[in-house]
């Protein structure tokens, strides 16, 4: 399987109002580094997974509504905790809506909230 990865970052605010999250219960900010990987079994007619510029554009467009946003007020996270895991899933599904599932087999998203801590989410497009 081939993969192409691009990276971007966003600054967000959010709270995680549950005792489980300790000091993160209160409103706080975070800078999240987001890596998105498009995977396919075979290369296309141009011998690529996806054009790097196209992939970068998709990621930037998906992240735009989250930049500098308070996720406590963001409609995509209404009724749910905006954990790093939930953010990764949101990004993967939004990216999947922009590609042809007949050619892209999977989208993987890594969200790094700290150099030593990150979350991964793998979305198999065949099972969507």
N, C-alpha and C positions, 0 to 999 in steps of 0.2 A: 504494500500500500504506500502511495506517495503522500506527502504532506507539505503544505506551505504555511508558514507562520508569520504573522505580522503582530506588532506590539504598539500599544498606545497607553495613555493613562488618563484618569479622571480624578477630580477632587470632589468629594461628596460630604454631606452631613447626614447623620441619622442617629437614632437611639435604638436600643434593644431592650425594651421595658419588661424584663423578666429577671428575677433574682439570679438565675443561672449565669447571666452575663456580667455579674459583679459591677465594676465601675463603668462598663460600657452601657449600662442601663440608661444613663443620661445622654443628652444630646452631645455629640462629639463629631469631629471631622476626621476624614481619612483620605489619603491619596492612594488610589488603587492602580496598580500596573496590570493591564489586561493584555493577554496574549491569546490570539485566536488562530487555530490551525484548521485549514480545510483539508480533508483527506479524500482521495479517490484511488480506485484500484488501478486504473490505467491513465496515462497522460492523454490530454486532448490532442487535436490535430496540430496544435502549435507546440507540442511537447512540454506543456505546463499543467499544473494542477488547476490554477486560477491565476490570472494576471495579478502581479503584486500591487499595481496601482488600483485595480478593482477591489482587491481584498482590503487594502488600506482604506479605500473610500467607504466600503461597507462598514468596517469597524468604526471609523470616525462618525459615520451617520448614525449608527446604533448607539454610540456613546454620547452623542450630542445632547439628547434630552436629559442625560444623567449628570452632565458636567455642572459643577457648582450647585447641584440640586440638593434639597433636603428630602431624602427618600421617605421620611415620615409623611410627607405631603404629596409624594409622587403617586399617581393613580395606578401604576403597575405594581406597586407594593402595598396597596390598600388591603388591610385585613391580614397581612403577613409580616413577619419579621424580615427586615432587609439585611439578613446575614450575608456574608461573603458567598456562601453557597447559593443562596437565592439570587444574588446579583449575577453570579456566573451562569446559572440556568436561564435567567432572563436574557442575558446577552446572547447565549447560544441559540435560543429559540428565535430571537429577533434576526440573527444572522441567517438562520436556516430559511426564514421567510423570504430571503433575498437571493437564494440560489436554486439551481435546478437539481432536485433530489435524484434525477435520473443520472446525473454525472458525478455529483458530490456525494460520497457515501457517508461521511461523518464530519461533524464539526466538534472540535475540542476547544474548550475555553479554560484558561488558567487565569485566576485573579490573585495577585500578590498584594497582601495588605501589609507585609513586612518582608524584609529580605530573607528572613528565616521561616516564614509561614505563608502558605498559599493554599488555594482550593483549586481543584480541577473538576470539570464537568464535561462528560462525553455524551454527545447527542448523535445517536445512530439514525440517519435520515430514512433508512429503509423501514424503521419501526414507527415512523410518525404517521 
